[in-house]
Amino acid sequence: MVLPLVLAAAIWAVFTGLERRVRRPLLAVGLLGRRAVLAGSFLMLAATGLLVGGFFLASFALQHAHGYSALHVGLVFLPVAVATIAGAQAGSHVLTRVNARNVAVAGLALAAAGYALAARWPQPAVLVTGLSIAALGIGATFVTAFTASLADAGPAEAGLRSALVNTFHELGGAGPGRPAQSGGRHPGALTAPAPPSSAQEVIRRCQPYTLGGYDTNGR
């Protein structure tokens, strides 16, 4: 895990050095130091990580703690997808009247409230309700990320800024997605124990699936 990160950092350093020397660079590296671009990129990174991480943890909880099938999980997640779209639509309208910073704070606060609800009462109905509440805020944060990044962009920079924010969208999804690749190989992935009574119990039962296929005793 460390070696790829080191290699990526080295490649980025070489790329940055080359881009600063050429007359017509592919990427204006200085853009990453601008406040608007940094704010939009960070919001996109955080919002995507929250959404993907929530889907990942909730799907494991529903399948391995509550006995749901993959199809059943996909169906019960439909309200979360609808809430994300609704949040994005609402956010775009609110941004015409409210400062982007306030919308971002409200969106992330709503996401925190939804995930707190899902963590406190992990029964399926409450879990999906909490994720849907969080998705409303995350959808609004998605729109705010692009708005913040493109607010002062000229025609020549708009496409590049949009591409940078989309890159951070992919990075946000890559972090929570890594454990999923190893979790599916666990030998107990198809078992369905009795429903848990608390969020701590959900975490305890799902823990072996998120540690690369090994339990805490090294087996």
ZAKELUM-172383 format. One record per residue (C-alpha): residue in one letter; x, y, z. Coordinates in steps of 0.001 Angstrom, whole numbers, padded with zeros to 6 digits, always signed. Example, Ala and Ser with C-alpha at 12.3 -4.5 7.8 and 13.67 -1.06 7.14 Angstrom:
<recs>
A+012300-004500+007800;S+013670-001060+007140;
</recs>
This chain:
<recs>
M+000000+000000+000000;V+002862+002386+000847;L+004938+001691-002273;P+002217+002732-004773;L+001690+005969-002840;V+005418+006706-002883;L+005595+005970-006615;A+002553+008164-007268;A+004126+011035-005316;A+007386+010660-007259;I+005595+010616-010613;W+003573+013680-009615;A+006763+015519-008613;V+008370+014736-011996;F+005213+015733-013860;T+004968+019000-011920;G+008574+019860-012672;L+008113+019221-016387;E+004870+021194-016572;R+006495+024224-014950;R+009234+024251-017598;V+007227+023996-020812;R+005662+027014-022532;R+002221+025433-023009;P+001637+022968-020160;L-001101+020350-020209;L-001983+021263-016630;A-001557+024652-015003;V-000152+023339-011731;G-000722+026695-010062;L-004468+026100-010215;L-004213+023645-007336;G-002986+026464-005115;R-005995+028684-005718;R-008484+028875-002881;A-011582+028281-005008;V-010130+025174-006651;L-008836+023799-003353;A-012211+024336-001691;G-014136+022677-004512;S-011710+019759-004707;F-011798+019161-000951;L-015602+019263-000890;M-015795+016767-003736;L-013249+014477-002054;A-015113+014569+001262;A-018601+014191-000225;T-017648+011269-002458;G-015812+009512+000365;L-018844+009890+002612;L-021266+008585-000003;V-019179+005610-001149;G-018144+004769+002407;G-021762+004831+003516;F-022837+002524+000700;F-019977+000150+001471;L-020553-000116+005222;A-024336-000239+004918;S-024250-002960+002262;F-022019-005109+004484;A-024268-004505+007467;L-027413-005409+005527;Q-025947-008510+003882;H-023782-009983+006636;A-025635-008806+009727;H-029260-008774+008522;G-029161-011511+005877;Y-030143-009383+002866;S-029305-010586-000635;A-027335-008373-003011;L-030504-007685-005021;H-032442-006773-001876;V-029696-004360-000826;G-029760-002698-004241;L-033511-002219-004031;V-033499-000742-000527;F-030752+001669-001611;L-033033+003246-004232;P-034268+005928-001785;V-030646+006876-001129;A-030048+007405-004864;V-033239+009458-005167;A-032218+011534-002133;T-028818+012265-003708;I-030507+013582-006845;A-033006+015590-004807;G-030202+017080-002719;A-028286+018103-005840;Q-031381+019741-007331;A-032199+021543-004097;G-028603+022632-003679;S-028481+024175-007145;H-031558+026273-006353;V-030368+027307-002886;L-026992+028403-004271;T-028690+031165-006241;R-029688+032792-002947;V-027221+031528-000311;N-023426+031683-000087;A-021673+028488-001221;R-019852+028172+002099;N-023120+028094+004029;V-024589+025501+001683;A-021492+023321+002058;V-021604+023535+005860;A-025318+022730+005905;G-024847+019808+003495;L-022025+018241+005495;A-023939+018790+008751;L-026959+017025+007267;A-024696+014159+006166;A-023274+013893+009686;A-026772+013832+011198;G-027899+011101+008814;Y-024896+008897+009488;A-025239+009460+013240;L-028823+008219+013008;A-027754+005151+011019;A-024945+004367+013462;R-027106+004769+016563;W-030000+002620+015332;P-028671+000132+012710;Q-032001-001611+012039;P-032566-001768+008249;A-035377+000804+008032;V-033580+003349+010210;L-030264+002602+008502;V-031663+003395+005054;T-033467+006451+006430;G-030232+007761+007887;L-028362+007155+004638;S-031110+008955+002714;I-030887+011983+005012;A-027108+011994+004575;A-027500+011681+000799;L-029592+014871+000704;G-026693+016795+002199;I-024085+015026+000089;G-026004+015783-003112;A-026056+019465-002217;T-022333+019309-001428;F-021599+017841-004876;V-023173+020867-006550;T-021449+023243-004149;A-018058+021712-004968;F-018411+022538-008662;T-019898+025960-007945;A-017059+026907-005601;S-014415+025726-008050;L-015876+027466-011108;A-017067+030674-009438;D-014229+032860-010703;A-013063+030708-013624;G-012494+032248-017031;P-013537+030469-020236;A-010011+029116-020732;E-009880+027555-017242;A-013410+026274-016732;G-012830+022901-018387;L-009572+022270-016539;R-011067+023193-013178;S-013995+020892-013803;A-011589+018078-014668;L-009653+018641-011431;V-012812+018457-009330;N-013829+015272-011158;T-010404+013811-010397;F-010976+014385-006694;H-014362+012741-007117;E-012571+009582-008274;L-010048+009838-005438;G-012851+010134-002914;G-014437+006954-004202;A-011146+005053-004321;G-010450+005294-000582;P-013550+003496+000771;G-013538+001140-002225;R-010210-000469-001324;P-011497-002606+001590;A-014350-003884-000590;Q-011891-005589-002936;S-010493-007715-000117;G-013700-008115+001865;G-015392-010189-000833;R-012740-012910-000520;H-013523-013714+003093;P-014637-017347+003463;G-017638-016352+005570;A-018960-013813+003095;L-022093-015827+002329;T-023172-016465+005907;A-025968-014514+007572;P-025944-014487+011399;A-028784-013238+013569;P-029601-009507+013363;P-027494-007325+015688;S-028865-005114+018427;S-026430-002193+018190;A-024048-000359+015877;Q-021106-001798+017820;E-022347-005303+017057;V-022627-004459+013341;I-019051-003202+013328;R-017825-006297+015204;R-019457-008663+012730;C-018294-006778+009669;Q-014746-006237+010933;P-013281-009485+009482;Y-014501-008509+006003;T-012713-005161+006126;L-009298-006464+007204;G-008204-008078+003974;G-009921-011399+004661;Y-008331-012072+008089;D-009761-011798+011551;T-008063-009996+014424;N-006383-013219+015579;G-004487-013507+012307;R-006391-016518+010938;
</recs>
